[in-house]
Amino acid sequence: MILADGKPVGYLCWQKPSEEELDAAGLACLPECLVDIDILVGELEFLGRGIGPRALTLLLAKLREEGVAFAGLGTSISNRAAIRAYEKAGFRLFREFDDPEYGPCRYMIADLRGAL
Ligand SMILES: CC(C)(COP(=O)(O)OP(=O)(O)OC[C@H]1O[C@@H](n2cnc3c(N)ncnc32)[C@H](O)[C@@H]1OP(=O)(O)O)[C@@H](O)C(=O)NCCC(=O)NCCS
């Protein structure tokens, strides 16, 4: 849960995607041991205040401590706010792909060990 001044305003969730999920998205080339993240700031008045990048930065620090090498997330290429927020948290374009549900998407990766 993402809290702002103690109020729940959104959530983050993360998982290791299965080979089947990566295949279905045409992303089988992603590094093994990647952690995939979903994020939502659901309260309108809390959008555009830097909460998303801050929450992602905290999660990346936790994942780094746990030894995770790469974290990634996907979003529609039309979601400029999300792409901007992810860039601010240190994610960079990995590649574009066609999601069966959302159409043209962009997958972005954060390199937590500076290996790339
Ligand atoms: C994507 C998301 C998590 C980003 O979090 P955030 O806390 O709003 O991120 P930021 O505050 O850094 O804003 C990112 C960009 O959104 C845009 N933005 C600013 N105010 C905004 C507003 N009121 N509403 C929408 N977008 C806004 C700006 O371009 C901003 O970039 P800038 O600060 O360089 O100008 C959040 O927008 C969100 O949950 N959106 C709805 C769900 C979604 O799209 N999730 C991602 C699906 S993959």
The ligand as a Tripos MOL2 file, in Angstrom:
@<TRIPOS>MOLECULE
LIG
   48    50     1     0     0
SMALL
NO_CHARGES

@<TRIPOS>ATOM
      1 C1          1.8070    6.2930  -13.3170 C.3       1 LIG1
      2 C2          1.7160    6.8630  -11.9060 C.3       1 LIG1
      3 C3          1.9810    5.7610  -10.9130 C.3       1 LIG1
      4 C4          2.7720    7.9710  -11.7360 C.3       1 LIG1
      5 O1          2.7390    8.4360  -10.3910 O.3       1 LIG1
      6 P1          2.7310    9.9980  -10.0410 P.3       1 LIG1
      7 O2          2.9420   10.0960   -8.5750 O.co2     1 LIG1
      8 O3          1.5220   10.6410  -10.5950 O.co2     1 LIG1
      9 O4          4.0510   10.4640  -10.8460 O.3       1 LIG1
     10 P2          4.6480   11.9630  -10.9380 P.3       1 LIG1
     11 O5          4.1110   12.8060   -9.8620 O.co2     1 LIG1
     12 O6          6.1250   11.8180  -11.0500 O.co2     1 LIG1
     13 O7          4.0880   12.5010  -12.3100 O.3       1 LIG1
     14 C5          4.5430   11.9160  -13.5370 C.3       1 LIG1
     15 C6          4.0940   12.7810  -14.6740 C.3       1 LIG1
     16 O8          2.6520   12.8080  -14.6930 O.3       1 LIG1
     17 C7          2.2390   14.0430  -15.3100 C.3       1 LIG1
     18 N1          1.2560   14.7010  -14.4100 N.ar      1 LIG1
     19 C8          1.4380   15.7650  -13.6240 C.ar      1 LIG1
     20 N2          0.3000   16.0700  -12.9690 N.ar      1 LIG1
     21 C9         -0.6110   15.1690  -13.3480 C.ar      1 LIG1
     22 C10        -1.9780   14.9640  -13.0230 C.ar      1 LIG1
     23 N3         -2.6160   15.7560  -12.1710 N.pl3     1 LIG1
     24 N4         -2.6120   13.9200  -13.5810 N.ar      1 LIG1
     25 C11        -1.9740   13.1020  -14.4360 C.ar      1 LIG1
     26 N5         -0.6620   13.2440  -14.7830 N.ar      1 LIG1
     27 C12         0.0010   14.2820  -14.2530 C.ar      1 LIG1
     28 C13         3.4700   14.8750  -15.5000 C.3       1 LIG1
     29 O9          3.8890   14.7290  -16.8370 O.3       1 LIG1
     30 C14         4.4810   14.2230  -14.5800 C.3       1 LIG1
     31 O10         5.8110   14.3850  -15.0130 O.3       1 LIG1
     32 P3          6.6390   15.7360  -14.5870 P.3       1 LIG1
     33 O11         6.6340   15.7820  -13.0850 O.co2     1 LIG1
     34 O12         7.9940   15.5140  -15.1420 O.co2     1 LIG1
     35 O13         5.9110   16.8920  -15.1830 O.co2     1 LIG1
     36 C15         0.3160    7.4840  -11.6680 C.3       1 LIG1
     37 O14         0.1690    8.5260  -12.5990 O.3       1 LIG1
     38 C16        -0.8360    6.5070  -11.8010 C.2       1 LIG1
     39 O15        -1.0390    5.6560  -10.9540 O.2       1 LIG1
     40 N6         -1.6120    6.6610  -12.8760 N.am      1 LIG1
     41 C17        -2.8090    5.8470  -13.0940 C.3       1 LIG1
     42 C18        -2.5310    4.3770  -13.2460 C.3       1 LIG1
     43 C19        -1.4270    4.0750  -14.2010 C.2       1 LIG1
     44 O16        -1.3460    4.6460  -15.2870 O.2       1 LIG1
     45 N7         -0.5890    3.1400  -13.7560 N.am      1 LIG1
     46 C20         0.5020    2.6440  -14.5550 C.3       1 LIG1
     47 C21         0.0140    1.5660  -15.4320 C.3       1 LIG1
     48 S1          1.3680    0.7270  -16.1180 S.3       1 LIG1
@<TRIPOS>BOND
     1     1     2 1
     2     2     3 1
     3     2     4 1
     4     2    36 1
     5     4     5 1
     6     5     6 1
     7     6     7 2
     8     6     8 1
     9     6     9 1
    10     9    10 1
    11    10    11 2
    12    10    12 1
    13    10    13 1
    14    13    14 1
    15    14    15 1
    16    15    16 1
    17    15    30 1
    18    16    17 1
    19    17    18 1
    20    17    28 1
    21    18    19 ar
    22    18    27 ar
    23    19    20 ar
    24    20    21 ar
    25    21    22 ar
    26    21    27 ar
    27    22    23 1
    28    22    24 ar
    29    24    25 ar
    30    25    26 ar
    31    26    27 ar
    32    28    29 1
    33    28    30 1
    34    30    31 1
    35    31    32 1
    36    32    33 2
    37    32    34 1
    38    32    35 1
    39    36    37 1
    40    36    38 1
    41    38    39 2
    42    38    40 1
    43    40    41 1
    44    41    42 1
    45    42    43 1
    46    43    44 2
    47    43    45 1
    48    45    46 1
    49    46    47 1
    50    47    48 1
@<TRIPOS>SUBSTRUCTURE
     1 LIG1         1 GROUP 0 **** ****
